[in-house]
């Protein structure tokens, strides 16, 4: 049993094995070999984002995590 549970299992990064499209805009192209953000929304629902779109999403997630963390501070 791991000591600390990972609650961000639905968010990860992947290196694109082939050219991909960003889910937010089909004008955003993720080239083969580029890092992309992978978000698993459900069993058959995985979305991929380019780095330009990933940054504000991760910044927002950090703010939300910080807000949650603050509630547990003594
Ligand atoms: Zn994008």
PDB file of the backbone (N, CA, C, O) and the ligand in Angstrom, with CONECT records:
HET     ZN  A 101       1
ATOM      1  N   UNK A   1       0.848  -1.195   0.000  1.00  0.00           N
ATOM      2  CA  UNK A   1       0.000   0.000   0.000  1.00  0.00           C
ATOM      3  C   UNK A   1       0.883   1.244   0.000  1.00  0.00           C
ATOM      4  O   UNK A   1       1.757   1.392   0.853  1.00  0.00           O
ATOM      5  N   UNK A   2       0.648   2.140  -0.965  1.00  0.00           N
ATOM      6  CA  UNK A   2       1.495   3.340  -0.963  1.00  0.00           C
ATOM      7  C   UNK A   2       1.191   4.222   0.240  1.00  0.00           C
ATOM      8  O   UNK A   2       0.050   4.296   0.695  1.00  0.00           O
ATOM      9  N   UNK A   3       2.207   4.879   0.742  1.00  0.00           N
ATOM     10  CA  UNK A   3       2.049   5.711   1.936  1.00  0.00           C
ATOM     11  C   UNK A   3       1.114   6.887   1.669  1.00  0.00           C
ATOM     12  O   UNK A   3       0.295   7.245   2.514  1.00  0.00           O
ATOM     13  N   UNK A   4       1.244   7.476   0.498  1.00  0.00           N
ATOM     14  CA  UNK A   4       0.425   8.642   0.159  1.00  0.00           C
ATOM     15  C   UNK A   4      -0.283   8.367  -1.163  1.00  0.00           C
ATOM     16  O   UNK A   4       0.349   8.080  -2.179  1.00  0.00           O
ATOM     17  N   UNK A   5      -1.584   8.461  -1.124  1.00  0.00           N
ATOM     18  CA  UNK A   5      -2.392   8.183  -2.322  1.00  0.00           C
ATOM     19  C   UNK A   5      -2.253   9.298  -3.354  1.00  0.00           C
ATOM     20  O   UNK A   5      -2.262  10.480  -3.010  1.00  0.00           O
ATOM     21  N   UNK A   6      -2.125   8.917  -4.601  1.00  0.00           N
ATOM     22  CA  UNK A   6      -2.083   9.887  -5.696  1.00  0.00           C
ATOM     23  C   UNK A   6      -3.514  10.204  -6.141  1.00  0.00           C
ATOM     24  O   UNK A   6      -4.225   9.324  -6.626  1.00  0.00           O
ATOM     25  N   UNK A   7      -3.930  11.453  -5.975  1.00  0.00           N
ATOM     26  CA  UNK A   7      -5.306  11.821  -6.341  1.00  0.00           C
ATOM     27  C   UNK A   7      -5.380  12.434  -7.744  1.00  0.00           C
ATOM     28  O   UNK A   7      -6.451  12.844  -8.191  1.00  0.00           O
ATOM     29  N   UNK A   8      -4.247  12.492  -8.427  1.00  0.00           N
ATOM     30  CA  UNK A   8      -4.249  13.103  -9.767  1.00  0.00           C
ATOM     31  C   UNK A   8      -4.014  12.054 -10.855  1.00  0.00           C
ATOM     32  O   UNK A   8      -3.280  12.290 -11.814  1.00  0.00           O
ATOM     33  N   UNK A   9      -4.642  10.909 -10.692  1.00  0.00           N
ATOM     34  CA  UNK A   9      -4.422   9.809 -11.638  1.00  0.00           C
ATOM     35  C   UNK A   9      -4.969  10.101 -13.026  1.00  0.00           C
ATOM     36  O   UNK A   9      -4.520   9.519 -14.013  1.00  0.00           O
ATOM     37  N   UNK A  10      -5.940  11.005 -13.099  1.00  0.00           N
ATOM     38  CA  UNK A  10      -6.547  11.287 -14.397  1.00  0.00           C
ATOM     39  C   UNK A  10      -5.779  12.350 -15.185  1.00  0.00           C
ATOM     40  O   UNK A  10      -6.168  12.705 -16.297  1.00  0.00           O
ATOM     41  N   UNK A  11      -4.700  12.851 -14.610  1.00  0.00           N
ATOM     42  CA  UNK A  11      -3.900  13.865 -15.311  1.00  0.00           C
ATOM     43  C   UNK A  11      -2.472  13.350 -15.446  1.00  0.00           C
ATOM     44  O   UNK A  11      -1.850  12.954 -14.460  1.00  0.00           O
ATOM     45  N   UNK A  12      -1.964  13.359 -16.662  1.00  0.00           N
ATOM     46  CA  UNK A  12      -0.583  12.919 -16.868  1.00  0.00           C
ATOM     47  C   UNK A  12      -0.024  13.579 -18.120  1.00  0.00           C
ATOM     48  O   UNK A  12      -0.727  14.299 -18.829  1.00  0.00           O
ATOM     49  N   UNK A  13       1.240  13.321 -18.376  1.00  0.00           N
ATOM     50  CA  UNK A  13       1.848  13.849 -19.597  1.00  0.00           C
ATOM     51  C   UNK A  13       2.287  12.677 -20.462  1.00  0.00           C
ATOM     52  O   UNK A  13       2.551  11.575 -19.981  1.00  0.00           O
ATOM     53  N   UNK A  14       2.354  12.958 -21.739  1.00  0.00           N
ATOM     54  CA  UNK A  14       2.789  11.947 -22.696  1.00  0.00           C
ATOM     55  C   UNK A  14       3.601  12.639 -23.764  1.00  0.00           C
ATOM     56  O   UNK A  14       3.377  13.810 -24.068  1.00  0.00           O
ATOM     57  N   UNK A  15       4.537  11.920 -24.326  1.00  0.00           N
ATOM     58  CA  UNK A  15       5.240  12.425 -25.495  1.00  0.00           C
ATOM     59  C   UNK A  15       4.493  11.878 -26.705  1.00  0.00           C
ATOM     60  O   UNK A  15       4.320  10.668 -26.852  1.00  0.00           O
ATOM     61  N   UNK A  16       4.060  12.780 -27.559  1.00  0.00           N
ATOM     62  CA  UNK A  16       3.252  12.359 -28.709  1.00  0.00           C
ATOM     63  C   UNK A  16       4.046  11.399 -29.599  1.00  0.00           C
ATOM     64  O   UNK A  16       5.149  11.716 -30.045  1.00  0.00           O
ATOM     65  N   UNK A  17       3.472  10.231 -29.848  1.00  0.00           N
ATOM     66  CA  UNK A  17       4.122   9.240 -30.700  1.00  0.00           C
ATOM     67  C   UNK A  17       3.882   9.516 -32.184  1.00  0.00           C
ATOM     68  O   UNK A  17       4.571   8.991 -33.059  1.00  0.00           O
ATOM     69  N   UNK A  18       2.885  10.356 -32.431  1.00  0.00           N
ATOM     70  CA  UNK A  18       2.562  10.776 -33.794  1.00  0.00           C
ATOM     71  C   UNK A  18       1.938  12.161 -33.692  1.00  0.00           C
ATOM     72  O   UNK A  18       1.664  12.643 -32.593  1.00  0.00           O
ATOM     73  N   UNK A  19       1.717  12.795 -34.827  1.00  0.00           N
ATOM     74  CA  UNK A  19       1.087  14.111 -34.830  1.00  0.00           C
ATOM     75  C   UNK A  19      -0.329  13.999 -34.251  1.00  0.00           C
ATOM     76  O   UNK A  19      -1.097  13.109 -34.616  1.00  0.00           O
ATOM     77  N   UNK A  20      -0.653  14.921 -33.340  1.00  0.00           N
ATOM     78  CA  UNK A  20      -1.972  14.896 -32.703  1.00  0.00           C
ATOM     79  C   UNK A  20      -2.602  16.272 -32.774  1.00  0.00           C
ATOM     80  O   UNK A  20      -1.929  17.271 -33.027  1.00  0.00           O
ATOM     81  N   UNK A  21      -3.884  16.305 -32.549  1.00  0.00           N
ATOM     82  CA  UNK A  21      -4.577  17.590 -32.445  1.00  0.00           C
ATOM     83  C   UNK A  21      -4.881  17.868 -30.976  1.00  0.00           C
ATOM     84  O   UNK A  21      -5.129  16.962 -30.181  1.00  0.00           O
ATOM     85  N   UNK A  22      -4.852  19.156 -30.651  1.00  0.00           N
ATOM     86  CA  UNK A  22      -5.206  19.580 -29.300  1.00  0.00           C
ATOM     87  C   UNK A  22      -6.729  19.576 -29.208  1.00  0.00           C
ATOM     88  O   UNK A  22      -7.409  20.012 -30.137  1.00  0.00           O
ATOM     89  N   UNK A  23      -7.265  19.087 -28.092  1.00  0.00           N
ATOM     90  CA  UNK A  23      -8.710  18.955 -27.953  1.00  0.00           C
ATOM     91  C   UNK A  23      -9.400  20.317 -27.885  1.00  0.00           C
ATOM     92  O   UNK A  23     -10.547  20.453 -28.311  1.00  0.00           O
ATOM     93  N   UNK A  24      -8.712  21.315 -27.355  1.00  0.00           N
ATOM     94  CA  UNK A  24      -9.328  22.632 -27.177  1.00  0.00           C
ATOM     95  C   UNK A  24      -9.489  23.352 -28.510  1.00  0.00           C
ATOM     96  O   UNK A  24     -10.483  24.049 -28.718  1.00  0.00           O
ATOM     97  N   UNK A  25      -8.553  23.197 -29.390  1.00  0.00           N
ATOM     98  CA  UNK A  25      -8.628  23.837 -30.701  1.00  0.00           C
ATOM     99  C   UNK A  25      -7.982  22.944 -31.744  1.00  0.00           C
ATOM    100  O   UNK A  25      -6.833  22.529 -31.592  1.00  0.00           O
ATOM    101  N   UNK A  26      -8.718  22.651 -32.797  1.00  0.00           N
ATOM    102  CA  UNK A  26      -8.124  21.779 -33.819  1.00  0.00           C
ATOM    103  C   UNK A  26      -7.104  22.521 -34.688  1.00  0.00           C
ATOM    104  O   UNK A  26      -6.516  21.946 -35.603  1.00  0.00           O
ATOM    105  N   UNK A  27      -6.907  23.808 -34.383  1.00  0.00           N
ATOM    106  CA  UNK A  27      -5.829  24.552 -35.055  1.00  0.00           C
ATOM    107  C   UNK A  27      -4.495  24.330 -34.351  1.00  0.00           C
ATOM    108  O   UNK A  27      -3.428  24.585 -34.910  1.00  0.00           O
ATOM    109  N   UNK A  28      -4.576  23.851 -33.117  1.00  0.00           N
ATOM    110  CA  UNK A  28      -3.356  23.564 -32.359  1.00  0.00           C
ATOM    111  C   UNK A  28      -2.874  22.167 -32.720  1.00  0.00           C
ATOM    112  O   UNK A  28      -3.588  21.181 -32.544  1.00  0.00           O
ATOM    113  N   UNK A  29      -1.666  22.105 -33.218  1.00  0.00           N
ATOM    114  CA  UNK A  29      -1.122  20.808 -33.609  1.00  0.00           C
ATOM    115  C   UNK A  29      -0.019  20.421 -32.634  1.00  0.00           C
ATOM    116  O   UNK A  29       0.849  21.226 -32.296  1.00  0.00           O
ATOM    117  N   UNK A  30      -0.073  19.176 -32.193  1.00  0.00           N
ATOM    118  CA  UNK A  30       0.982  18.636 -31.329  1.00  0.00           C
ATOM    119  C   UNK A  30       1.852  17.754 -32.221  1.00  0.00           C
ATOM    120  O   UNK A  30       1.401  16.729 -32.733  1.00  0.00           O
ATOM    121  N   UNK A  31       3.086  18.163 -32.394  1.00  0.00           N
ATOM    122  CA  UNK A  31       3.967  17.429 -33.298  1.00  0.00           C
ATOM    123  C   UNK A  31       4.509  16.168 -32.609  1.00  0.00           C
ATOM    124  O   UNK A  31       4.602  16.105 -31.383  1.00  0.00           O
ATOM    125  N   UNK A  32       4.856  15.191 -33.407  1.00  0.00           N
ATOM    126  CA  UNK A  32       5.471  13.965 -32.893  1.00  0.00           C
ATOM    127  C   UNK A  32       6.691  14.335 -32.045  1.00  0.00           C
ATOM    128  O   UNK A  32       7.536  15.124 -32.470  1.00  0.00           O
ATOM    129  N   UNK A  33       6.773  13.768 -30.861  1.00  0.00           N
ATOM    130  CA  UNK A  33       7.911  14.026 -29.976  1.00  0.00           C
ATOM    131  C   UNK A  33       7.661  15.146 -28.984  1.00  0.00           C
ATOM    132  O   UNK A  33       8.434  15.322 -28.043  1.00  0.00           O
ATOM    133  N   UNK A  34       6.573  15.919 -29.184  1.00  0.00           N
ATOM    134  CA  UNK A  34       6.253  17.014 -28.267  1.00  0.00           C
ATOM    135  C   UNK A  34       5.504  16.484 -27.043  1.00  0.00           C
ATOM    136  O   UNK A  34       4.776  15.492 -27.103  1.00  0.00           O
ATOM    137  N   UNK A  35       5.715  17.186 -25.940  1.00  0.00           N
ATOM    138  CA  UNK A  35       5.036  16.829 -24.706  1.00  0.00           C
ATOM    139  C   UNK A  35       3.591  17.313 -24.771  1.00  0.00           C
ATOM    140  O   UNK A  35       3.339  18.430 -25.221  1.00  0.00           O
ATOM    141  N   UNK A  36       2.650  16.502 -24.334  1.00  0.00           N
ATOM    142  CA  UNK A  36       1.264  16.948 -24.270  1.00  0.00           C
ATOM    143  C   UNK A  36       0.643  16.520 -22.940  1.00  0.00           C
ATOM    144  O   UNK A  36       1.102  15.591 -22.277  1.00  0.00           O
ATOM    145  N   UNK A  37      -0.415  17.235 -22.584  1.00  0.00           N
ATOM    146  CA  UNK A  37      -1.130  16.943 -21.336  1.00  0.00           C
ATOM    147  C   UNK A  37      -2.296  16.005 -21.668  1.00  0.00           C
ATOM    148  O   UNK A  37      -3.080  16.273 -22.579  1.00  0.00           O
ATOM    149  N   UNK A  38      -2.396  14.919 -20.929  1.00  0.00           N
ATOM    150  CA  UNK A  38      -3.451  13.936 -21.155  1.00  0.00           C
ATOM    151  C   UNK A  38      -4.391  13.966 -19.952  1.00  0.00           C
ATOM    152  O   UNK A  38      -3.961  13.809 -18.809  1.00  0.00           O
ATOM    153  N   UNK A  39      -5.680  14.170 -20.227  1.00  0.00           N
ATOM    154  CA  UNK A  39      -6.675  14.208 -19.161  1.00  0.00           C
ATOM    155  C   UNK A  39      -7.687  13.102 -19.424  1.00  0.00           C
ATOM    156  O   UNK A  39      -8.348  13.082 -20.462  1.00  0.00           O
ATOM    157  N   UNK A  40      -7.797  12.190 -18.479  1.00  0.00           N
ATOM    158  CA  UNK A  40      -8.755  11.092 -18.607  1.00  0.00           C
ATOM    159  C   UNK A  40     -10.057  11.539 -17.958  1.00  0.00           C
ATOM    160  O   UNK A  40     -10.132  11.708 -16.741  1.00  0.00           O
ATOM    161  N   UNK A  41     -11.084  11.727 -18.789  1.00  0.00           N
ATOM    162  CA  UNK A  41     -12.384  12.198 -18.286  1.00  0.00           C
ATOM    163  C   UNK A  41     -13.279  11.025 -17.909  1.00  0.00           C
ATOM    164  O   UNK A  41     -14.162  11.170 -17.064  1.00  0.00           O
ATOM    165  N   UNK A  42     -13.066   9.881 -18.516  1.00  0.00           N
ATOM    166  CA  UNK A  42     -13.869   8.693 -18.262  1.00  0.00           C
ATOM    167  C   UNK A  42     -13.219   7.503 -18.943  1.00  0.00           C
ATOM    168  O   UNK A  42     -12.178   7.647 -19.584  1.00  0.00           O
ATOM    169  N   UNK A  43     -13.830   6.312 -18.808  1.00  0.00           N
ATOM    170  CA  UNK A  43     -13.206   5.099 -19.356  1.00  0.00           C
ATOM    171  C   UNK A  43     -12.903   5.171 -20.847  1.00  0.00           C
ATOM    172  O   UNK A  43     -11.892   4.642 -21.309  1.00  0.00           O
ATOM    173  N   UNK A  44     -13.792   5.835 -21.605  1.00  0.00           N
ATOM    174  CA  UNK A  44     -13.579   5.915 -23.062  1.00  0.00           C
ATOM    175  C   UNK A  44     -13.372   7.360 -23.505  1.00  0.00           C
ATOM    176  O   UNK A  44     -13.565   7.696 -24.673  1.00  0.00           O
ATOM    177  N   UNK A  45     -12.982   8.198 -22.569  1.00  0.00           N
ATOM    178  CA  UNK A  45     -12.946   9.624 -22.851  1.00  0.00           C
ATOM    179  C   UNK A  45     -11.629  10.231 -22.362  1.00  0.00           C
ATOM    180  O   UNK A  45     -11.500  10.636 -21.206  1.00  0.00           O
ATOM    181  N   UNK A  46     -10.668  10.279 -23.263  1.00  0.00           N
ATOM    182  CA  UNK A  46      -9.367  10.852 -22.944  1.00  0.00           C
ATOM    183  C   UNK A  46      -9.123  12.040 -23.868  1.00  0.00           C
ATOM    184  O   UNK A  46      -9.283  11.933 -25.084  1.00  0.00           O
ATOM    185  N   UNK A  47      -8.736  13.166 -23.289  1.00  0.00           N
ATOM    186  CA  UNK A  47      -8.463  14.341 -24.104  1.00  0.00           C
ATOM    187  C   UNK A  47      -6.991  14.717 -23.973  1.00  0.00           C
ATOM    188  O   UNK A  47      -6.359  14.496 -22.940  1.00  0.00           O
ATOM    189  N   UNK A  48      -6.472  15.289 -25.048  1.00  0.00           N
ATOM    190  CA  UNK A  48      -5.058  15.645 -25.109  1.00  0.00           C
ATOM    191  C   UNK A  48      -4.941  17.128 -25.442  1.00  0.00           C
ATOM    192  O   UNK A  48      -5.675  17.643 -26.285  1.00  0.00           O
ATOM    193  N   UNK A  49      -4.021  17.803 -24.778  1.00  0.00           N
ATOM    194  CA  UNK A  49      -3.868  19.246 -24.967  1.00  0.00           C
ATOM    195  C   UNK A  49      -2.422  19.598 -25.271  1.00  0.00           C
ATOM    196  O   UNK A  49      -1.491  18.964 -24.775  1.00  0.00           O
ATOM    197  N   UNK A  50      -2.254  20.627 -26.103  1.00  0.00           N
ATOM    198  CA  UNK A  50      -0.917  21.131 -26.413  1.00  0.00           C
ATOM    199  C   UNK A  50      -0.375  21.902 -25.200  1.00  0.00           C
ATOM    200  O   UNK A  50      -1.118  22.205 -24.267  1.00  0.00           O
ATOM    201  N   UNK A  51       0.902  22.208 -25.226  1.00  0.00           N
ATOM    202  CA  UNK A  51       1.525  22.859 -24.066  1.00  0.00           C
ATOM    203  C   UNK A  51       0.943  24.247 -23.822  1.00  0.00           C
ATOM    204  O   UNK A  51       0.836  24.681 -22.675  1.00  0.00           O
ATOM    205  N   UNK A  52       0.566  24.946 -24.891  1.00  0.00           N
ATOM    206  CA  UNK A  52      -0.019  26.286 -24.744  1.00  0.00           C
ATOM    207  C   UNK A  52      -1.327  26.226 -23.942  1.00  0.00           C
ATOM    208  O   UNK A  52      -1.581  27.092 -23.105  1.00  0.00           O
ATOM    209  N   UNK A  53      -2.148  25.212 -24.194  1.00  0.00           N
ATOM    210  CA  UNK A  53      -3.410  25.054 -23.479  1.00  0.00           C
ATOM    211  C   UNK A  53      -3.187  24.388 -22.124  1.00  0.00           C
ATOM    212  O   UNK A  53      -3.941  24.632 -21.183  1.00  0.00           O
ATOM    213  N   UNK A  54      -2.171  23.563 -22.020  1.00  0.00           N
ATOM    214  CA  UNK A  54      -1.913  22.838 -20.766  1.00  0.00           C
ATOM    215  C   UNK A  54      -1.529  23.790 -19.647  1.00  0.00           C
ATOM    216  O   UNK A  54      -1.954  23.605 -18.507  1.00  0.00           O
ATOM    217  N   UNK A  55      -0.728  24.811 -19.953  1.00  0.00           N
ATOM    218  CA  UNK A  55      -0.205  25.704 -18.905  1.00  0.00           C
ATOM    219  C   UNK A  55      -1.323  26.366 -18.099  1.00  0.00           C
ATOM    220  O   UNK A  55      -1.316  26.246 -16.874  1.00  0.00           O
ATOM    221  N   UNK A  56      -2.292  27.064 -18.726  1.00  0.00           N
ATOM    222  CA  UNK A  56      -3.347  27.673 -17.912  1.00  0.00           C
ATOM    223  C   UNK A  56      -4.212  26.641 -17.188  1.00  0.00           C
ATOM    224  O   UNK A  56      -4.717  26.922 -16.101  1.00  0.00           O
ATOM    225  N   UNK A  57      -4.393  25.458 -17.765  1.00  0.00           N
ATOM    226  CA  UNK A  57      -5.163  24.416 -17.083  1.00  0.00           C
ATOM    227  C   UNK A  57      -4.450  23.964 -15.813  1.00  0.00           C
ATOM    228  O   UNK A  57      -5.075  23.759 -14.773  1.00  0.00           O
ATOM    229  N   UNK A  58      -3.130  23.812 -15.917  1.00  0.00           N
ATOM    230  CA  UNK A  58      -2.354  23.372 -14.747  1.00  0.00           C
ATOM    231  C   UNK A  58      -2.269  24.481 -13.710  1.00  0.00           C
ATOM    232  O   UNK A  58      -2.276  24.215 -12.508  1.00  0.00           O
ATOM    233  N   UNK A  59      -2.189  25.727 -14.175  1.00  0.00           N
ATOM    234  CA  UNK A  59      -2.174  26.855 -13.231  1.00  0.00           C
ATOM    235  C   UNK A  59      -3.489  26.902 -12.453  1.00  0.00           C
ATOM    236  O   UNK A  59      -3.495  27.128 -11.243  1.00  0.00           O
ATOM    237  N   UNK A  60      -4.578  26.693 -13.142  1.00  0.00           N
ATOM    238  CA  UNK A  60      -5.874  26.680 -12.475  1.00  0.00           C
ATOM    239  C   UNK A  60      -5.957  25.528 -11.469  1.00  0.00           C
ATOM    240  O   UNK A  60      -6.446  25.701 -10.353  1.00  0.00           O
ATOM    241  N   UNK A  61      -5.475  24.358 -11.879  1.00  0.00           N
ATOM    242  CA  UNK A  61      -5.483  23.197 -10.983  1.00  0.00           C
ATOM    243  C   UNK A  61      -4.638  23.473  -9.739  1.00  0.00           C
ATOM    244  O   UNK A  61      -5.001  23.068  -8.635  1.00  0.00           O
ATOM    245  N   UNK A  62      -3.513  24.162  -9.922  1.00  0.00           N
ATOM    246  CA  UNK A  62      -2.662  24.487  -8.776  1.00  0.00           C
ATOM    247  C   UNK A  62      -3.387  25.413  -7.812  1.00  0.00           C
ATOM    248  O   UNK A  62      -3.290  25.247  -6.596  1.00  0.00           O
ATOM    249  N   UNK A  63      -4.118  26.396  -8.354  1.00  0.00           N
ATOM    250  CA  UNK A  63      -4.877  27.316  -7.510  1.00  0.00           C
ATOM    251  C   UNK A  63      -5.958  26.558  -6.739  1.00  0.00           C
ATOM    252  O   UNK A  63      -6.171  26.791  -5.549  1.00  0.00           O
ATOM    253  N   UNK A  64      -6.631  25.651  -7.435  1.00  0.00           N
ATOM    254  CA  UNK A  64      -7.689  24.888  -6.778  1.00  0.00           C
ATOM    255  C   UNK A  64      -7.124  23.972  -5.700  1.00  0.00           C
ATOM    256  O   UNK A  64      -7.707  23.834  -4.624  1.00  0.00           O
ATOM    257  N   UNK A  65      -5.989  23.350  -5.993  1.00  0.00           N
ATOM    258  CA  UNK A  65      -5.348  22.493  -4.993  1.00  0.00           C
ATOM    259  C   UNK A  65      -4.875  23.310  -3.801  1.00  0.00           C
ATOM    260  O   UNK A  65      -4.985  22.878  -2.654  1.00  0.00           O
ATOM    261  N   UNK A  66      -4.346  24.500  -4.087  1.00  0.00           N
ATOM    262  CA  UNK A  66      -3.886  25.366  -2.998  1.00  0.00           C
ATOM    263  C   UNK A  66      -5.062  25.764  -2.110  1.00  0.00           C
ATOM    264  O   UNK A  66      -4.938  25.809  -0.886  1.00  0.00           O
ATOM    265  N   UNK A  67      -6.206  26.053  -2.738  1.00  0.00           N
ATOM    266  CA  UNK A  67      -7.393  26.444  -1.972  1.00  0.00           C
ATOM    267  C   UNK A  67      -7.877  25.280  -1.108  1.00  0.00           C
ATOM    268  O   UNK A  67      -8.281  25.481   0.038  1.00  0.00           O
ATOM    269  N   UNK A  68      -7.838  24.079  -1.649  1.00  0.00           N
ATOM    270  CA  UNK A  68      -8.240  22.891  -0.887  1.00  0.00           C
ATOM    271  C   UNK A  68      -7.254  22.657   0.254  1.00  0.00           C
ATOM    272  O   UNK A  68      -7.646  22.377   1.387  1.00  0.00           O
ATOM    273  N   UNK A  69      -5.966  22.779  -0.070  1.00  0.00           N
ATOM    274  CA  UNK A  69      -4.922  22.557   0.934  1.00  0.00           C
ATOM    275  C   UNK A  69      -5.075  23.530   2.094  1.00  0.00           C
ATOM    276  O   UNK A  69      -4.914  23.157   3.256  1.00  0.00           O
ATOM    277  N   UNK A  70      -5.391  24.798   1.764  1.00  0.00           N
ATOM    278  CA  UNK A  70      -5.548  25.827   2.794  1.00  0.00           C
ATOM    279  C   UNK A  70      -6.603  25.421   3.819  1.00  0.00           C
ATOM    280  O   UNK A  70      -6.462  25.701   5.009  1.00  0.00           O
ATOM    281  N   UNK A  71      -7.654  24.762   3.351  1.00  0.00           N
ATOM    282  CA  UNK A  71      -8.734  24.371   4.266  1.00  0.00           C
ATOM    283  C   UNK A  71      -8.287  23.336   5.301  1.00  0.00           C
ATOM    284  O   UNK A  71      -8.915  23.181   6.349  1.00  0.00           O
ATOM    285  N   UNK A  72      -7.196  22.629   4.994  1.00  0.00           N
ATOM    286  CA  UNK A  72      -6.702  21.613   5.933  1.00  0.00           C
ATOM    287  C   UNK A  72      -5.547  22.109   6.788  1.00  0.00           C
ATOM    288  O   UNK A  72      -5.015  21.380   7.626  1.00  0.00           O
ATOM    289  N   UNK A  73      -5.170  23.363   6.561  1.00  0.00           N
ATOM    290  CA  UNK A  73      -4.077  23.901   7.367  1.00  0.00           C
ATOM    291  C   UNK A  73      -4.569  24.196   8.770  1.00  0.00           C
ATOM    292  O   UNK A  73      -5.695  24.641   8.990  1.00  0.00           O
ATOM    293  N   UNK A  74      -3.688  23.931   9.695  1.00  0.00           N
ATOM    294  CA  UNK A  74      -4.077  24.129  11.112  1.00  0.00           C
ATOM    295  C   UNK A  74      -3.861  25.569  11.544  1.00  0.00           C
ATOM    296  O   UNK A  74      -4.131  25.915  12.694  1.00  0.00           O
TER     297      UNK A  74
HETATM  298 ZN    ZN A 101      -3.975  23.729 -27.548  1.00  0.00          ZN
END
